[in-house]
């Protein structure tokens, strides 16, 4: 269930016509950061590492940046700020998980 919004982002062109809402994607990424935040968790190796989630998150970074740019900062300031923050956290999370191994 968490992965569905992320799959939608990965499989589509990002833009106003794409019909992708950022909120579910932001929530899904925040959940992933919480769930897989430490390699010492019992499920990190069998789920995160073996499923290749790091590679998948790397592929989501650019679409996530493009999605954030579609949010008008003047009309939806809080949403744009949250998008920017989650994108920044995504980059940091990718770097962190890469350094764990």
C-alpha positions in Angstrom: 0.0 0.0 0.0 2.8 2.4 0.8 4.5 1.7 -2.5 1.5 2.5 -4.7 2.0 6.3 -4.8 5.7 5.8 -5.4 5.1 3.5 -8.3 2.7 6.0 -9.8 5.4 8.6 -9.6 8.0 6.4 -11.1 5.8 5.3 -14.0 4.5 8.6 -15.1 5.5 11.9 -16.6 5.4 14.5 -13.9 3.5 17.6 -14.6 0.2 19.3 -14.0 -1.5 17.2 -16.7 -0.2 14.0 -15.1 -2.7 14.2 -12.3 -0.3 13.1 -9.6 -1.1 14.5 -6.2 2.0 15.1 -4.0 0.4 14.4 -0.6 0.3 10.6 -0.8 3.8 10.5 -2.2 5.1 12.7 0.7 3.4 10.4 3.2 4.7 7.3 1.6 8.3 8.6 1.6 8.0 9.7 5.2 6.9 6.3 6.2 9.7 4.6 4.3 12.2 6.9 6.1 10.7 5.8 9.4 10.4 2.1 8.6 13.9 1.6 7.1 15.8 4.3 9.0 18.3 1.8 10.7 20.1 -1.2 9.3 19.9 -2.8 12.7 16.1 -3.4 12.3 15.5 -7.2 11.7 13.7 -6.5 8.4 16.2 -4.2 6.9 18.3 -6.8 5.2 15.6 -9.2 4.0 13.3 -6.4 2.8 15.1 -3.1 2.0 18.4 -4.6 0.8 17.3 -7.7 -1.0 14.4 -6.0 -2.7 16.8 -3.3 -4.0 14.8 -0.4 -2.5 17.9 1.9 -2.5 18.1 1.6 -6.3 14.4 2.3 -6.6 14.6 5.3 -4.3 17.5 6.7 -6.4 15.3 6.4 -9.5 12.6 8.4 -7.7 14.7 11.3 -6.8 14.5 13.3 -10.1 10.8 12.6 -10.6 10.3 13.8 -7.0 12.1 17.0 -7.7 10.1 17.6 -10.9 6.8 16.9 -8.9 7.8 19.5 -6.3 8.3 22.1 -9.0 4.8 21.6 -10.2 3.5 22.9 -6.8 2.9 26.7 -6.9 4.7 28.2 -4.0 2.4 31.3 -4.0 -0.8 29.3 -3.9 0.2 26.3 -1.8 3.2 27.5 0.3 2.9 24.8 3.0 2.6 22.0 0.5 5.6 23.3 -1.5 7.7 23.6 1.6 6.8 20.1 2.6 7.7 18.8 -0.9 11.0 20.5 -0.7 11.7 19.1 2.7 10.8 15.5 1.7 12.9 15.8 -1.4 15.8 17.0 0.7 15.2 14.1 3.1 15.0 11.7 0.3 18.5 12.7 -0.9 19.9 12.5 2.6 18.2 9.1 3.1 19.7 7.7 -0.1 23.1 8.9 1.0 22.7 7.5 4.5 21.5 4.1 3.3 24.3 3.9 0.8 26.8 4.5 3.5 25.4 1.8 5.8 26.7 -1.0 3.6 
